[in-house]
Amino acid sequence: MNRERALELKVGIFVAIGLAMIGGFVLKFGRLGEGFKIYYDLTVRFKDASGLLKGSDILLSGAKIGRVSGGPRLLREGEGVAVPIRIYEYVKIPKGSQFTVGSSGLLGDRFVNVITPPGPAKEYLQKNAVVDGARPSGIDDLTHAGSQLIEELRGTVQNINGTFTRLNTEALSPEAMHDLRSSIDHLNETTTAFAESSKKLDGVVEKADAAMASAKKDADDLHGTIGEAHKTFSAATQLMREATNGNGLLASLIKDSDMARDLRALVANLRAHGVLFYRDSAPKVVPSPSPAKRRNSP
């Protein structure tokens, strides 16, 4: 009897532990545990909340912050629906945040996604506040955008076809091609004439270069001649200065009249008698008295 009671006690303890663990898992991972949390209520107005059901998750940056507390209700004052949600009390949502209806996949569960504005928050949504939800971009939007893109592409293709048609009928017509061929022929003739003119111009340029080189040489020679003349003039000027102010024979002949007179007599004697039969037969020239001596004479 004691052994049976001990066995029953062990089995009872094992079953109790198992039930406690199952209850903990239910509270942890099931929605039953959310009943013990504290929330505050908000109301979000959507234009379209299709697929959003009671109990759907409220996500902020991928983390669950609450749930939808009721199904969508039609608004009386305008188009759209009002969706009541419940947010965990410790979660503060900044003012200006966007509420959109998202989906985990093409056929997945719907949820409400909260997108906070950038920068530090200054004010937060209060309890029982009413906010407007943003319209999410879904498959319908992509389909509509794709339809518009296809229409624009179709119009562009039609414009291109029309352009090619006009090009074939107008720009590439036989008359236009004949005119284009004639223009090309004239262009070739003009190019040939221009090439010949360029050759003649090259000869003229070469002759002009030769003439310029000759003129430059003449200018250089003239410059050298002027330099030589300047040197000769400088030498003559220096010689005259030395003859006038120096002490040589030329200066003596210029300054001393007696020496100049004797030199003239010597030359006259040499012309008259020669060197071998030289004698002084030249007439004596008496120097005239200076004006000062004539004034002093009685």
Secondary structure by P-SEA (a helix, b strand, c coil): caaaaaaaaaaaaaaaaaaaaaaaaaaaccccccccccbbbbbbbbcccccccccbbbbccccccccccccbbbbccccbbbbbbbccccccccccbbbbbbbcccccbbbbbbbbbccccccccccbbbbbbbbbbcaaaaaaaaaaaaaaaaaaaaaaaaaaaaaaaccccaaaaaaaaaaaaaaaaaaaaaaaaaaaaaaaaaaaaaaaaaaaaaaaaaaaaaaaaaaaaaaaaaaaaaaaccccaaaaaaccaaaaaaaaaaaaaaacccccccccccccccccccaaaaaacc
